Amino acid sequence: MPRVKTLSFDLWDTIIVDDSDEPKRAAAGLPPKPRARRDLVAAALGLEDPGGRKQVDCAYDTTDAAARLAWYRYSVTWTVRERLEVVLRGLHRTLPADTLEELVARHERMELDVRPDLVPGVEDALKNLAETYPLVVVSDTLFSPGRALRELLESYGIARYFRGFVFSDEVGRAKPDPLTFQKAAELAGCRVEEIVHIGDREEKDIDGPMAVGARGILFTGVKDRGSTTTRAAAVCTRYADLAGIVASLDQDSP
């Protein structure tokens, strides 16, 4: 394998703890995000009675299932607008343009209004690694688009450690599509096989880089999604160990 020239990072459950905002929402008297999204649609359509709400829930659940299929089978993430347009078509309803814009914006900003937590130790690790390697984020986007995720990373004070960002809503493809890692290489100014990618999902963050000749490190510090069967070059359970793991991979290179 070639020397390590760039490190790319997944975002959710790798840099940010997914759904760690939910206890904060509950403490503030706010509903969980899935329910809040459906509440927004029901209110916009005036379908807040039990019968109308049942229709909204059905349309939204069906759209979520279809969006997940597109994400996993075809490496495409639907934008919030696309999701909502499918929901509306399923309900045989339309909304005025300004109402739809507001509905999209409220969906997209939900994780900015109540922020999730960073993974413990990630800030120090990024600061130290950025002194040696260009760092890039390679992340799929579901409800928070790339522009919201940049704002979120800025609010934590860690966006400055990254050379660039590859978000699926902006490049049109999601991991493990080769384009996502090729874009990361372009941003970092290296060959794609010189990337080591860190992430928590085998099919996205390990299979993806391996398919283009790069390497992946499975991160299990938040959730262990298969460390006993992974094909990853290494497994990282805490950020305090990441620099040593990367150095070991680099030493293994000719």
C-alpha positions as CSV (number, residue, x, y, z in Angstrom):
1,M,0.0,0.0,0.0
2,P,1.2,3.6,-0.6
3,R,2.0,6.0,2.1
4,V,-0.8,7.7,3.9
5,K,-1.3,11.2,2.5
6,T,-4.8,12.1,3.6
7,L,-7.3,11.2,6.3
8,S,-11.0,11.4,5.5
9,F,-13.7,11.2,8.1
10,D,-17.3,10.1,8.2
11,L,-19.5,12.5,10.3
12,W,-22.3,10.7,12.1
13,D,-21.2,8.4,15.0
14,T,-17.7,9.2,14.0
15,I,-17.3,12.9,14.7
16,I,-20.8,13.7,15.9
17,V,-22.8,11.4,18.1
18,D,-26.0,10.8,16.2
19,D,-29.2,11.5,18.1
20,S,-27.3,12.8,21.2
21,D,-29.6,15.8,20.7
22,E,-32.7,13.8,21.6
23,P,-32.2,13.9,25.4
24,K,-31.7,17.7,25.1
25,R,-34.9,18.0,23.0
26,A,-36.8,16.0,25.6
27,A,-35.5,18.2,28.5
28,A,-36.7,21.2,26.6
29,G,-40.2,19.7,26.1
30,L,-39.6,19.1,22.4
31,P,-40.7,15.9,20.6
32,P,-38.2,13.5,19.0
33,K,-37.1,14.6,15.6
34,P,-39.1,12.0,13.6
35,R,-42.3,13.1,15.3
36,A,-41.4,16.8,15.0
37,R,-40.9,16.5,11.2
38,R,-44.3,14.9,10.9
39,D,-45.8,17.6,13.2
40,L,-44.5,20.3,10.8
41,V,-46.0,18.7,7.8
42,A,-49.4,18.1,9.5
43,A,-49.5,21.7,10.7
44,A,-48.6,23.1,7.2
45,L,-51.4,21.0,5.6
46,G,-53.9,21.6,8.4
47,L,-54.1,17.8,9.0
48,E,-53.6,17.8,12.8
49,D,-56.8,15.9,13.6
50,P,-56.3,12.1,14.3
51,G,-57.5,11.1,10.8
52,G,-55.3,13.6,9.0
53,R,-52.3,12.9,11.2
54,K,-52.6,9.2,10.4
55,Q,-52.4,10.1,6.7
56,V,-49.4,12.2,7.2
57,D,-47.6,9.5,9.2
58,C,-48.3,6.9,6.6
59,A,-47.0,9.1,3.7
60,Y,-44.0,10.2,5.7
61,D,-43.1,6.6,6.8
62,T,-43.4,5.4,3.2
63,T,-41.2,8.2,1.9
64,D,-38.6,7.5,4.6
65,A,-38.5,3.8,3.6
66,A,-38.1,4.7,-0.1
67,A,-35.4,7.2,0.7
68,R,-33.5,4.6,2.7
69,L,-33.7,2.2,-0.2
70,A,-32.3,4.8,-2.6
71,W,-29.5,5.5,-0.1
72,Y,-28.4,1.9,0.4
73,R,-29.2,0.4,-3.0
74,Y,-28.4,3.3,-5.3
75,S,-26.0,5.4,-3.2
76,V,-28.2,8.5,-3.5
77,T,-29.5,10.6,-0.6
78,W,-32.7,12.5,-1.3
79,T,-32.8,16.2,-0.3
80,V,-35.3,17.4,2.2
81,R,-37.2,19.1,-0.6
82,E,-37.4,15.8,-2.6
83,R,-38.6,14.0,0.5
84,L,-41.3,16.5,1.2
85,E,-42.4,16.6,-2.5
86,V,-42.9,12.8,-2.4
87,V,-44.8,13.1,0.9
88,L,-47.1,15.8,-0.7
89,R,-47.6,13.7,-3.8
90,G,-48.6,10.7,-1.7
91,L,-51.2,12.9,0.1
92,H,-52.4,14.4,-3.2
93,R,-51.7,17.9,-1.8
94,T,-49.6,20.9,-2.7
95,L,-48.3,23.9,-0.6
96,P,-47.7,27.5,-1.6
97,A,-44.0,28.0,-2.6
98,D,-43.2,30.1,0.5
99,T,-44.8,27.6,2.8
100,L,-42.8,24.8,1.3
101,E,-39.6,26.8,1.6
102,E,-40.3,27.4,5.3
103,L,-41.1,23.7,5.8
104,V,-37.8,22.7,4.1
105,A,-35.8,25.2,6.1
106,R,-37.3,24.0,9.5
107,H,-36.4,20.4,8.6
108,E,-32.9,21.3,7.6
109,R,-32.1,23.4,10.7
110,M,-33.5,21.0,13.3
111,E,-30.0,19.8,14.3
112,L,-28.7,23.3,14.4
113,D,-31.5,24.5,16.7
114,V,-30.6,21.7,19.2
115,R,-27.1,20.5,18.6
116,P,-25.9,16.9,19.0
117,D,-22.6,16.3,20.8
118,L,-19.1,15.7,19.5
119,V,-17.6,12.3,20.0
120,P,-15.3,12.5,23.1
121,G,-11.7,13.2,22.2
122,V,-12.4,14.1,18.6
123,E,-11.4,17.8,18.8
124,D,-7.9,17.1,20.2
125,A,-7.4,14.2,17.7
126,L,-8.3,16.4,14.7
127,K,-6.1,19.2,15.9
128,N,-3.1,16.9,16.2
129,L,-3.7,15.0,13.0
130,A,-4.2,18.2,10.9
131,E,-0.6,19.1,11.7
132,T,0.5,16.1,9.6
133,Y,-2.2,15.2,7.2
134,P,-4.8,17.0,5.1
135,L,-8.2,16.1,6.6
136,V,-11.5,15.8,4.6
137,V,-15.0,15.1,5.7
138,V,-16.8,12.5,3.5
139,S,-20.4,12.3,4.7
140,D,-23.8,11.3,3.5
141,T,-26.6,13.8,4.2
142,L,-30.1,12.8,5.2
143,F,-32.1,15.7,6.8
144,S,-29.2,18.1,7.4
145,P,-27.7,19.3,4.1
146,G,-24.1,20.0,3.6
147,R,-24.5,23.8,4.3
148,A,-26.1,23.0,7.6
149,L,-23.4,20.5,8.5
150,R,-20.7,23.0,7.7
151,E,-22.4,25.5,10.0
152,L,-22.6,22.8,12.7
153,L,-18.9,22.0,12.5
154,E,-18.1,25.7,12.6
155,S,-20.2,26.1,15.7
156,Y,-18.0,23.4,17.4
157,G,-14.8,25.2,16.3
158,I,-13.5,22.2,14.3
159,A,-14.3,23.1,10.7
160,R,-10.9,24.8,10.5
161,Y,-9.1,21.5,10.7
162,F,-10.6,20.2,7.4
163,R,-9.2,20.9,3.9
164,G,-12.6,20.3,2.4
165,F,-16.0,18.6,2.6
166,V,-17.7,16.0,0.4
167,F,-21.4,15.9,1.2
168,S,-23.7,13.6,-0.7
169,D,-26.3,16.2,-1.4
170,E,-23.7,18.4,-3.1
171,V,-21.8,15.8,-5.2
172,G,-25.0,13.8,-6.1
173,R,-23.6,10.5,-4.9
174,A,-23.4,8.8,-1.4
175,K,-20.9,6.4,0.0
176,P,-19.7,3.9,-1.0
177,D,-19.9,5.3,-4.5
178,P,-16.3,5.8,-5.8
179,L,-17.0,9.5,-6.7
180,T,-17.2,10.4,-3.0
181,F,-13.6,9.3,-2.3
182,Q,-12.3,10.6,-5.6
183,K,-13.7,14.0,-4.7
184,A,-11.9,13.7,-1.3
185,A,-8.6,13.0,-3.1
186,E,-9.1,16.0,-5.4
187,L,-9.7,18.3,-2.4
188,A,-6.6,17.0,-0.6
189,G,-4.4,16.9,-3.7
190,C,-3.5,13.3,-3.4
191,R,-4.2,10.0,-5.2
192,V,-7.3,8.2,-4.0
193,E,-5.3,5.2,-2.9
194,E,-3.3,7.4,-0.5
195,I,-6.5,8.1,1.6
196,V,-7.3,6.4,4.9
197,H,-10.9,6.8,5.7
198,I,-12.4,6.6,9.2
199,G,-16.0,5.7,9.7
200,D,-18.5,3.5,11.6
201,R,-20.3,1.6,8.8
202,E,-18.8,-1.4,7.1
203,E,-20.7,-1.1,3.8
204,K,-20.2,2.7,3.6
205,D,-16.9,3.5,5.3
206,I,-14.9,0.3,4.7
207,D,-16.2,-1.3,1.5
208,G,-16.2,2.2,-0.1
209,P,-12.5,3.1,0.3
210,M,-11.4,-0.5,-0.4
211,A,-13.2,-0.4,-3.8
212,V,-11.0,2.4,-4.9
213,G,-7.8,1.0,-3.5
214,A,-7.8,3.1,-0.3
215,R,-8.0,1.8,3.3
216,G,-10.6,2.2,6.0
217,I,-10.5,2.3,9.8
218,L,-13.7,1.1,11.5
219,F,-14.5,3.5,14.3
220,T,-16.4,1.8,17.2
221,G,-16.2,4.6,19.8
222,V,-19.9,5.3,19.6
223,K,-21.4,2.1,18.1
224,D,-19.7,-1.2,17.2
225,R,-21.3,-2.1,13.9
226,G,-19.3,-5.3,13.2
227,S,-15.7,-5.1,14.5
228,T,-15.5,-8.9,14.8
229,T,-16.1,-9.4,11.0
230,T,-14.8,-6.2,9.5
231,R,-12.4,-6.1,6.5
232,A,-11.0,-2.8,7.8
233,A,-7.3,-2.2,7.9
234,A,-7.7,-1.4,11.6
235,V,-10.4,-0.8,14.3
236,C,-10.3,2.3,16.5
237,T,-12.3,2.3,19.7
238,R,-11.2,5.7,21.0
239,Y,-9.7,8.8,19.5
240,A,-6.7,8.7,21.8
241,D,-5.5,5.7,19.8
242,L,-6.1,7.0,16.3
243,A,-2.8,8.8,15.6
244,G,-0.9,5.6,16.6
245,I,-3.1,3.5,14.4
246,V,-2.6,5.8,11.4
247,A,1.2,5.8,12.1
248,S,1.2,2.0,12.1
249,L,-0.6,1.9,8.8
250,D,1.9,4.4,7.4
251,Q,4.8,2.3,8.6
252,D,3.4,-0.8,6.9
253,S,3.6,1.1,3.5
254,P,6.6,0.7,1.3
